[in-house]
């Protein structure tokens, strides 16, 4: 396996997830197949470290594009985000608020290590994902959120703080959406579009403490 390239230590760096860098993900996410296998395969024995996740990353890369991003603080992986088309994430069809809209990509998971809470890393991961999705034929990002702190889902409060809105209510697993059509209409400059999406978050200047140890809110799981 190729060595992971050294990264500059001048602030957080964000790099794409590849099959070779899955090993850099922190546990339990590195070996988790919650989204990739779906409910029918929960009884299958665990695979060697990261191998099932790496194989899934290869499938998404071949079918769609970059499936996720890792944020680094110095030489340490501090968090990550995963996205994919619903057809490549079988578990996305198992929620009471399924399915996602035809024009949307699914935000599967987002985690920031609690040691790096309060640095805005979760928001930066979402911004990076938005930039990438804007280059594909999708008009929105949707997510199955949690109000209960489920480990593999993103807290509702974090998603609403970065611009998502609820499109299908549920007491435990609402489906939320970040519509990118407006961003594209503002101007061709993607950076300007992102500024418009996230400006309300910056103006508020507050990051509500939500989430679990595995997910981050406006800055991290605890902003």
N, C-alpha and C positions, 0 to 999 in steps of 0.2 A: 504494500500500500504506500503511495507517495506520501512523503512527509508534508505535514501542514506548513504552508509558508509562514515565515515570521511576520508579525504585524507591528506597525508603528505604535508607540505608546502615547501618542499625542491625542488622547481622547478616544471615545468608543469608535470602533470600526464595524461595518456590517458587510458580511460576505454571503454569497448564495450557498444553500445546502446542496451538496452533491452526494452520490453514493459513497464516495471515498471519505467524506467529512462527517457522515452520520455518527461515526465513532466519537466525534467531539461533543455531541449532545449530552447533556447531563441526564442522569437517571431520575425518575423512572421513564423519562420520555424516549430515551435512546432505543429501548426494546419494546416500547408500547405499540400495540397494533390495534388500538381501539377503533380508529377510523378506517384503517386499511382492510381489516378482515370482516367486520360486521358481526352482528349478534350470532349468526349461525356457526361461527368458527371459534367461539369463546373457549370451547373445551379442547381445542388443539394444543399440543404441547408447545412450550416456548421454544423459539429458534435460537441458534447461536447469537452471541452479542451483536445486535444491530443488523443482522443479516436480512431479516424480513423487512425492516425499515429501509435498508439500502436497496433491496429489490423493488420496493414500491417507489422509491425516489427515481430509479431508472425508468420505470414505466411512465411516471408522470412526465419526466424530462422528454421521453420519446414521443409521448402523445400530446403534450401541451406546452411545457416549458419548466422554468425554475419552480420547484414546489415549496420552497421555504428559504428563510434567511436566518443567519446567526449573528448576534451582536457580541463583539469582543470588547473587553476592557483590559487593556494590556495584552497579555498572552492568555487570558482566561475567557472561556465562553460564558457570557453573562445572561443569555436568553435567546429565544428563537421564536419564529412564527412559521406556520405551515398553512398553505392554501392549495386547492386543487379543484378541478371540475367535479361535480357531484358523482358522475359516473365512475370516477376513480376513487371515491371514498364511500364504500358500501354502507357504512354506519349512518351516513347522512340521510338515508331513506327510512331510518328506523324511529325517527322522532315524531311526537304527536303533532308537531308543526311542520313536518315535511310535506312536500319537497320544496327545495329552493326554487326561485324563479328561473326560467329558461335563460335569461340574459345575465345570470350572476355566477360568479366564482364563489366557492365556499371557503371562508376562513375557518380552518379546522381547529387550530390550537395556537395559543400564545403564552409563553412562559418567560418570566424574568426571575432570575435567582434572587431570593429575598436579601442576599448580601448587597445587592446593587439597587435596592429599592430607592425611590426618590430622585432618580437621575434622568427621568424622561425616556428611558430606553424602550418601554413599551410603545409609546407614541411614535418614536423613531422607526420601530419595526413596522408599525402600521403604515407610516408614510412611505417607507421603502416598498411595501407590498402594493400600495396604491399606484406608485410610479410604474411598477411592473405590469399590473393589471391594465393600466391605461394603454399599454402597447399591444394588448390582445383584443380579441373581439368580444369583450364583455362590457356591460354597462353598469355593473354594480358588484359589490362584495356583500355576501350575506353570511350570517353566522347563527348557529343554534347556541344561544347563551344560557347561562344558568343563574338562577336566583338562590341556589342551595349550596353553592361552593363545590360542585362536582369537579373532580380533579382534571378531567380531560376537556372541560368546556371553559369558555371565557366569561367572566362575570358581566352581567347586564350593565352595571354602573360604569365599568371601564368602556364598554362599547359606546354607550350613549355619550360619554364624555369626549370621545374622539369623533363624533359626528354621525354615528349610526342611529337609526330610529326603528321602533318596533313596527313590523308589518303583519305579524300574527301573534296575538297575545296567548300566553299560557302561564299558569302560576309557577311552574318550575323551569320550562324550556321555551321561552319565547324566541321567535325568529326575528332577527334584526337585519337591517339593510343600510349600506352606505352607497347612495346613488351617485355614479360618476358622470352621468350625462351633463349635469350642470357644469361640472369641472371642465369638460371638454368644450362646452359652449363659451366659457369665459374668454379664453384665448388659447392659441396653440401651445403656448409656453406651459409645460407641465408644472414647473416649479411655482408659477403664479397660481395655477389651479389648486395646487396643494396648499398654498398660503391661504386661499379663500376657504378651503375645507376646514383647516385647522385653526384659523384665526379666532373663532369663538372660544376655543379651549385656551389659547394664549391670553385672550382678554380677561377670561375669568380668573386666571392666575391661581386657581385652586385645583387640587387633585384629591377627590374624595377617597377615603380609605376603604377600599372594597377588595373582594377577591379572596383567594386562598394562598397558601404558600406556593402554589404552582402557577399562579397567574398574577398579572400585574394590572393595576389600574393607572389612570393617566400617566403616571411615571412608571410605576411598576405595579405589582399586585397591591402594594401599599404605596401610593404616590408620594 
